[in-house]
Every structure is written in structure tokens, then in C-alpha cells.
Amino acid sequence: MPNLRSFTLHGQDEAEEIVTYAPDFAPMVLSLPQLTSLILNGIGPNISLSFGKAIDTLQGDTKLQVLDLVVMGEEEMEVVAHEGLGRFLSHHRVHLTDLCLSGLDLRTFLREDRNRPDNNRVTFPGVGKLRIGSCALSLEGLETAFPALHTLHLDFCEFLHPYYTGPRQNHVSFPNLISITGHHRHIYAILNSSACRDHVRRAVMSVKWDEDDIYAIPKAAPHLKSLHFSQSNVKPLAWWQGLGVTLPELTYLDIALSVDDGLHSICHHIPSAIARIPLEYITLLVQGYPLVDDPVMNTTVPEEAIALSYAQGIPTLKYIDVSKNDRTLPSSLRAPVTWWKIVREVVSDGKVSAQVESLDADEGRAVRKWYDLQAYGGVVVGTGHPVELLRGGVGY
């Protein structure tokens, strides 16, 4: 397997058994000359010890850039610098660009001692993308360890709880941070504590955004260009109007809405309420039990009509994709995503008319990704290369 570039190991019991009865397993994996990506999902004490010891057998420069370390079990595994996972991380830290950590106690490893000089602390100088969850560390430790961070994905992060409320304070600085994904409280905690909060351009809320303090995130990150969220129920017209005021630079919006009283608000109220936002692309998912607009006739609004209502209501809109999820139907019978380009022309009376034209799925997905990643300035962070409208593209 000399040309293998990516290796994944899943399952704690199986993985622990493999390294116990095959002590050369970890050295064999790490000696693959083309290996750039490694996922260890289900780490136990034997995996940790085995991959730490395997460092002794390595020859030449490492090429590992992408690393996922997920510990199984309810208790966090302590990471110590010179043994097990700590030794493994220390060896690869300089070259890593994309890191996922889950279930680890990192406090000792990151040397979160305020009396220790910064140059003696562990850092990952090249990591731009970080996903972290169920890990013990501090906000200051996160800042110091990842100075190049531009894309942050937060799963359950107890260390952020003290920063949920209170006045803005510049506890930390993430000068390169552009995108944050996570629970809206976690996102707000980072924004509320960072001196560079105005640099953030993209927010992805991983749970439904139904809190009372609805505009906290847009107010804390006034220059957002891309926003993703879902809601349990369609909010009143005034809510959407207020949202429009807080997002003066937003060009991409991804929303998932659950409805139980028809699609009238989604088709008519929301487009006019957010018309002042300079949106160029919208992703819209509508969900219901069942998804009907007229319960008596058991009919619903077609996707093209929904797309047209947004095209007519938002003058800056260029593209929209629409999908409907009737939760009473099995997944195999649910409608696919529909993709639409908006065509505008000046008619005889000087007014501008709007129509929609369908796009094929590959083109639609490429256009959607391009608009979403404009939050990064049209450049793939860390490479200097422009984001192209190509299939596949770059995942963030």
C-alpha cells in the first residue's frame, strides 16, 4: 500500500485488539510514504500507547496534514507531552493543517500555566481548520495553541460556558478566524470574548436557533457574509425584519424551516422582510408533518413557485436552491433539491421582471459552494489560490 494517502480506523474494541495482537500495526500505518490523512475513531489506552511508541520507528519527514483523534468513553483521556497521544501529537504538530480532537484532556499537554513563558507552550502553527468537542482546556489555551486558526467547528465545549453572558471582553484574539460552526451559544461565546470578532465572516449554527436573544450573533459579528441556521417554527414577520437590519453585508443565507400552518409566510412574508439584505444566494429547506399548504385539498406549493417568490421579493438575489422534506414520507420518496438561476430583465414600463431557470445538480452545488466560500474572500485559506466553480471544490 505504498500509495495510500488516507487511513481510517474505527471502533474502540476492535482497534484496541488490533494493536494488542499486532504491535507493528501503528508503525506500519505511520510509515506509509504518501500518508497525509489519518482518522483514529475509538481511541483507547492501547491505541494511544502504540501510536506514541511508533514515533521511534519513523524515518524521514512526516507528511501527515489531516488528523482526527476521537476518544471513546465517558471520561476524557489525559494527554501528556512525552507519551502516547501526546508524543504523537508533538511529533506531527508542525505540519498539521486540519485537526479534529474529541474526548481529550488537553490542559497539561498545552501547558496552560499562566506563569509559563509563551515560547514553552505547545502550538500547532499550521492548523487552520479545527474541530473540537468534549475536551478539557481553556479559551486562552485554545488561542495560544492555534495561532493560524481560520475555521473553527465547536461540538460540546464546556470550557466556553462562562462566556455565554456578560459584556464583551477581549479575553483572547483570533486574528485569522473567519468561520465558526457550533451551538449558537458557543459561537456567541467566542465572538463575545475575541478582540478580533469583526473578522468573522461565516457562522453555521448546528442546532436550531430558537433562543430569545435572537440577534446576538449578527450584532457581535456585523460583517457576516454567510449565515446558516434552522428553526423549529417560522418566526413572525417582525423577527425577519429585525434580522434584515442586523446583516448589512450578508450575501449567502442557508435556512431550514419547520412549518405546521402552510407555506404562506415562507413564500410571501419572509422574502419581503429580508429584501434589504444584499443576498445573492439562498438555500431553503422546508420541513413539515405533512408538508401541505392546503390541508383540505392536500396540495402544496411547487418548488419553482417558492423560488420565484424569493426572486421577486429580493432584488439582489441571483441563485436559490429549494428542497421540501415531508417528514411523513420515507426518505426514498422525498423530493430532491431543486436548483434555480434568477434571470432579470427590464420590461416596457421600466420595471424589472424576475424569472427562474433550472440548473442541473452539479452546477447548482458548485455555485452554492462558491457563494458560501466567498466569506473567505474568494481564496482558499492557507493556499492563496482562488475558489473555482468546479465540481468537488473545497470543503469547509
Protein Blocks (a to p, Z undefined) as FASTA:
>chain_A
ZZbcbdcdehjklmmmmmmmmmklmmmmmmpmklcbdcdehiafklmmmmmmmmmmpgcj
dfbfbdcdddedjbdcdddfkgcjllmmmmmmmmpcbdcdehiafklmnopafkbcfklp
ccdfklmbdcdehiacdfklmmmmmmmbcbdcddddfklmmmmgccdddfbacfkbmbdc
ddfklmmmmmmmpcklmmpcbdcdfbdcfbfblmlmmmmmmmbfbdcdddfbdcdfklmm
mmmmmmmmbcbdcdddddfebjklmmmmmmmmmmmpccfbdcdddddddddfblmnopac
dfklmmmmmmmmmmkbmbdcdddddfkbcfklpccdddddddddddfkopacdddddddf
klmmmmmmmmmmmmnoopaehklpacdddehiaaZZ
